[in-house]
Amino acid sequence: MKLDTETKDRLIAAMAQAIASHAGELTDLDRAIGDGDHGSNMKRGFDAVLADRANLASKPLPDMLKALGTHLVMTIGGASGPLYGTLFMALGKDIPAEPSLADAARAFAAAVNAVKARGKATTGEKTMLEVLQPVVDVLQASVSNPAGLGDRVKAAADAGLESTKPMKASKGRASFLGERSIGHLDPGARSSQLLAHAVIGVLAAQPALEGGRLS
């Protein structure tokens, strides 16, 4: 898949809009089990990305992703800045300029592993990984048959988000609440789910690389 400048611009805009339109919700989720700043922090980061969208979209895909991640590291702050920055920078490091679905699956898996290493976390701890890892699993399982991939990615992200509600947090500030963290959606998982939906919404219009389509 070759993503032209217009498509990369739409990807940036879609991600930024998804975060901006749900910033209040993300803050409310974080207020329940964290510092209450996830929405404002994420919006600040993606506002910075959006402000540089023309420059970012003009770059080859790997360079765009690495530069986008750098913006997030520098502007989001808190724990989410390094984690989201790592996700995008690691993805940019491993993905080719014109990736096949296999390339994308491999690169995204490596990026999620980099997030795990950066956060010293794994699945089952009520974090953004509850969304990111299921998306990896779907991508890897779909390399030989990408038909309907977009819908399956969105469903996996949705299910991953919902799985955080009954979990007890064991990472981050939410872990200080112990049993009181149960019954709340994880804000980082929600922002990850929003971004997954935004990306798929743009890429669904693009032909998937192995002859199928994303949706």
HUZITA-V440468 format. One record per residue. N is the residue number from 1. RES is the residue in three letters. SS is DSSP state (A for helix, B for strand, O for the rest). PSI is psi in radians with two decimals (999 if undefined). D_LAST is the distance of its C-alpha to the last C-alpha in Angstrom with 2 decimals. Layout:
N,RES,SS,PSI,D_LAST
N,RES,SS,PSI,D_LAST
This chain:
1,MET,O,2.21,14.91
2,LYS,O,2.03,17.53
3,LEU,O,2.03,17.06
4,ASP,O,3.05,19.63
5,THR,A,-0.70,21.86
6,GLU,A,-0.73,20.16
7,THR,A,-0.72,16.77
8,LYS,A,-0.66,18.78
9,ASP,A,-0.73,20.73
10,ARG,A,-0.60,17.80
11,LEU,A,-0.81,16.66
12,ILE,A,-0.83,20.26
13,ALA,A,-0.71,20.62
14,ALA,A,-0.73,17.57
15,MET,A,-0.77,18.86
16,ALA,A,-0.72,22.37
17,GLN,A,-0.68,21.64
18,ALA,A,-0.73,19.86
19,ILE,A,-0.79,22.99
20,ALA,A,-0.72,25.47
21,SER,A,-0.21,24.34
22,HIS,O,0.27,24.55
23,ALA,A,-0.72,27.60
24,GLY,A,-0.73,29.92
25,GLU,A,-0.77,27.88
26,LEU,A,-0.67,27.66
27,THR,A,-0.74,31.40
28,ASP,A,-0.75,32.11
29,LEU,A,-0.73,30.25
30,ASP,A,-0.53,32.18
31,ARG,A,-0.54,35.39
32,ALA,A,-0.59,35.24
33,ILE,A,0.11,35.17
34,GLY,O,-2.52,35.67
35,ASP,O,-0.23,37.25
36,GLY,O,0.35,35.47
37,ASP,O,0.16,34.37
38,HIS,A,-0.73,30.76
39,GLY,A,-0.84,29.46
40,SER,A,-0.65,32.08
41,ASN,A,-0.82,31.76
42,MET,A,-0.71,28.01
43,LYS,A,-0.73,28.38
44,ARG,A,-0.75,31.24
45,GLY,A,-0.81,29.28
46,PHE,A,-0.39,26.29
47,ASP,A,-0.68,28.75
48,ALA,A,-0.70,30.36
49,VAL,A,-0.79,27.13
50,LEU,A,-0.65,26.43
51,ALA,A,-0.42,30.01
52,ASP,O,0.34,29.53
53,ARG,A,-0.69,26.14
54,ALA,A,-0.77,27.60
55,ASN,A,-0.79,29.27
56,LEU,A,-0.81,26.39
57,ALA,A,-0.38,23.87
58,SER,O,-0.23,26.46
59,LYS,O,2.71,26.57
60,PRO,O,2.64,24.82
61,LEU,A,-0.83,21.85
62,PRO,A,-0.73,24.05
63,ASP,A,-0.64,26.83
64,MET,A,-0.81,24.71
65,LEU,A,-0.70,23.43
66,LYS,A,-0.72,26.99
67,ALA,A,-0.65,28.49
68,LEU,A,-0.78,26.06
69,GLY,A,-0.67,27.02
70,THR,A,-0.75,30.64
71,HIS,A,-0.78,30.40
72,LEU,A,-0.73,29.11
73,VAL,A,-0.72,31.89
74,MET,A,-0.37,34.45
75,THR,A,-0.45,33.50
76,ILE,O,-0.81,31.82
77,GLY,O,-3.11,34.77
78,GLY,A,-2.70,35.31
79,ALA,A,-0.50,33.41
80,SER,A,-0.55,29.95
81,GLY,A,-0.97,30.86
82,PRO,A,-0.62,31.61
83,LEU,A,-0.85,28.66
84,TYR,A,-0.63,25.96
85,GLY,A,-0.76,27.92
86,THR,A,-0.75,27.99
87,LEU,A,-0.88,24.24
88,PHE,A,-0.68,23.55
89,MET,A,-0.71,26.67
90,ALA,A,-0.65,26.06
91,LEU,A,-0.77,22.49
92,GLY,A,-0.54,24.04
93,LYS,A,-0.61,26.76
94,ASP,A,-0.30,24.70
95,ILE,O,2.43,21.73
96,PRO,O,2.95,22.55
97,ALA,O,-0.57,22.23
98,GLU,O,1.39,19.62
99,PRO,O,2.53,17.85
100,SER,O,3.00,16.11
101,LEU,A,-0.65,13.61
102,ALA,A,-0.72,16.84
103,ASP,A,-0.79,18.66
104,ALA,A,-0.74,16.31
105,ALA,A,-0.75,16.42
106,ARG,A,-0.76,20.16
107,ALA,A,-0.69,20.82
108,PHE,A,-0.65,19.04
109,ALA,A,-0.73,20.96
110,ALA,A,-0.66,24.11
111,ALA,A,-0.72,23.55
112,VAL,A,-0.65,23.21
113,ASN,A,-0.61,26.30
114,ALA,A,-0.64,28.05
115,VAL,A,-0.74,27.39
116,LYS,A,-0.78,28.82
117,ALA,A,-0.73,31.84
118,ARG,A,-0.73,32.38
119,GLY,A,-0.04,32.28
120,LYS,O,0.88,34.00
121,ALA,O,2.89,31.51
122,THR,O,-3.13,29.24
123,THR,O,2.75,26.99
124,GLY,O,0.09,28.82
125,GLU,O,0.19,30.74
126,LYS,O,1.06,28.81
127,THR,O,-3.09,27.32
128,MET,O,-0.37,24.15
129,LEU,A,-0.38,23.76
130,GLU,A,-0.39,22.73
131,VAL,A,-0.78,19.34
132,LEU,A,-0.74,19.28
133,GLN,A,-0.75,20.19
134,PRO,A,-0.59,17.56
135,VAL,A,-0.74,14.89
136,VAL,A,-0.83,16.92
137,ASP,A,-0.74,17.05
138,VAL,A,-0.77,13.34
139,LEU,A,-0.80,13.04
140,GLN,A,-0.65,16.12
141,ALA,A,-0.24,15.24
142,SER,O,0.03,12.02
143,VAL,O,-0.72,13.93
144,SER,O,-0.24,14.84
145,ASN,O,1.45,11.65
146,PRO,O,-0.05,8.44
147,ALA,O,2.27,6.36
148,GLY,O,0.23,4.26
149,LEU,A,-0.73,5.71
150,GLY,A,-0.81,4.80
151,ASP,A,-0.65,6.00
152,ARG,A,-0.62,8.57
153,VAL,A,-0.80,9.78
154,LYS,A,-0.71,10.40
155,ALA,A,-0.70,12.08
156,ALA,A,-0.71,14.09
157,ALA,A,-0.72,15.20
158,ASP,A,-0.80,16.24
159,ALA,A,-0.66,18.13
160,GLY,A,-0.74,19.69
161,LEU,A,-0.86,20.98
162,GLU,A,-0.50,22.45
163,SER,A,-0.33,24.09
164,THR,O,-0.36,26.26
165,LYS,O,-0.80,28.07
166,PRO,O,-0.02,30.37
167,MET,O,2.62,30.93
168,LYS,O,2.22,34.18
169,ALA,O,2.41,33.75
170,SER,O,0.20,35.49
171,LYS,O,2.63,34.55
172,GLY,O,-2.99,35.34
173,ARG,A,-0.56,37.34
174,ALA,A,-0.47,35.74
175,SER,A,-0.39,37.43
176,PHE,A,-0.38,40.77
177,LEU,A,-0.28,40.05
178,GLY,A,-2.21,39.85
179,GLU,A,-0.44,39.28
180,ARG,A,-0.24,38.86
181,SER,A,-0.28,35.47
182,ILE,O,2.44,34.18
183,GLY,O,0.01,32.42
184,HIS,O,2.44,30.79
185,LEU,O,2.53,27.26
186,ASP,O,2.24,27.41
187,PRO,A,-0.63,27.02
188,GLY,A,-0.62,25.70
189,ALA,A,-0.65,22.96
190,ARG,A,-0.75,22.11
191,SER,A,-0.63,22.05
192,SER,A,-0.72,19.84
193,GLN,A,-0.72,17.34
194,LEU,A,-0.75,17.57
195,LEU,A,-0.67,17.00
196,ALA,A,-0.79,13.94
197,HIS,A,-0.70,12.36
198,ALA,A,-0.79,13.81
199,VAL,A,-0.81,12.58
200,ILE,A,-0.63,8.89
201,GLY,A,-0.59,9.54
202,VAL,A,-0.82,11.00
203,LEU,A,-0.34,9.10
204,ALA,O,-0.40,5.72
205,ALA,O,-0.11,8.24
206,GLN,O,2.52,9.42
207,PRO,B,2.26,9.31
208,ALA,O,2.72,9.01
209,LEU,O,-0.45,12.60
210,GLU,O,0.43,13.16
211,GLY,O,-0.12,12.15
212,GLY,O,-2.82,8.58
213,ARG,B,2.81,5.40
214,LEU,O,-0.41,3.78
215,SER,O,999,0.00
